[in-house]
Amino acid sequence: MVNDKQNLHDKEKKDSFDIGSRSIIGSQNRSRFELLAKNKDESILFKPFFYVGFSLFLIICSIFIFFYVVTYVLPPMKQAIKVGEITYSRGDVVRFIRFNQRMSEDLGVDFEIGNSVFEALKTILEGELAYQVAPRYGISVSNERLDKQIEILMGYIDNAEGIEGSEEHKKNIEESYRQFLNKTSLSDYEYREYVKRTIFREELRSIVSRDVSRIQPHVNVYEIVFTSPDLSLVNAIEKKITLGNNIEEIALEFSEDKEVLRTKGNLGWLPKGINQELDKIFFGLNEDGSRTLPVGKLSEQPYYKNEAQVYAFYYISDYIEAREVTDKNFDLLTNVQFDQFINSFTDEYNLWIDIDSDIYNWINSKVLLASNAEFMENVETISESEGLQTYPN
């Protein structure tokens, strides 16, 4: 009896061990511990492939990020202008051109993007320098004047009694100003700072203009233009001049200038000092004191006009030692004097402008891109508004 009980107990123990054993034995007669160990070995085996794949992923992402930063993030942040300790980025130049473009368009004035880059760089530098040197010349700009200038730039120049200063007038200005800032993506602070420096620049320019004399030597000049100078034609012109033919008739016959029918080749009375290179031709003297280009003679060498890409021969019909400068020419003389005045601060304020063909093209492309995007947005807005219109049956 005792033996039977012992055998039964041993059998139950064996059965329970077999059940436990089966619970940890896999289909391939491997225990779970063996399977875990095998999986661990396999995971270690495949880890290098995972690391290589992940590394390649990081490298590809880094390349894309690098090119994105180099192409879109860094260029707008690069310095374009430096005046003392103050710098302006290429992005600042683009924004400056954009708000000038918007103002021109709102006032119905044509805006030439091609020339705007150089003008913008020059204007920003001069405005910032004028702002920094203003205390030397007693220049200041009040908030009232700044507000008034912004109103003028917005096109609100009507001073009719009862309109200016009214609540409706103020609301119209505020709404136009808000819309303008939205179109140019400028903040109120940025725009006011740009306008403020423009005022300082004009004030400083006005001070410089006081030293420009209204009385200057003048020459009455005629211009005969060729796209490519022909020696035989030049000889024919000189022969006609020698024979006493009228210079206006000669210009009409030979000049390839598009405006010759209107101007007959006459550039009018030009004062000394507008163009240094032309001054050498019009006012230059030889060693013996005689004029480089005598009155009644055609210039011997053609002058290449780079912007128009044409060659010009000049003829002086008259010379006056002292003549009053016209307003238009006085403005040109003031520009020359102002440029020289600004350049005199180059060393003191470390004036610096970074511009080359690549930068020029980059800035132009960004302005054009913004203009095209705005144009398409306006087209979509118009289309949507037209789509909402209802027409009578």
Buried (B, 14 or more C-beta within 10 A) or exposed (E): EEEEEEEEEEEEEEEEEEEEEEEEBEEEEBEEEBBEEEEEEEEEEEEEEEEEEEEEEEEEEEEEEEEEEEEEEEBBEEEBBBBBEEBBBBBBBBBBBBBBBBBBBBEEEEBEEEEBBEEBBBBBBBBBBBBBBBEEEEBEBEEEEBEBBBBEBBBBEEEEEEEBEEEEBEEBBEEBBEEBBEBBEBEEEBBBBBBBBBBBBBBBBEBBBEEBEEEBBBBBBBBBBBEEBEEEBBEBBBEBBEEEEEBBEBBBBBBEBEEBEEBBBBBEBBBBBBBEEBBEBBBEEEEEEEBBBEEEBBBEEBBEEEEEEBBBBBBBEEBEEEBEBBEEBBEBBBBBBBEEBBEEBEEEBEBEBEBEEEBBEBBBEBBEEBBEEBEEEEEEEEEEEEEEEEEEE
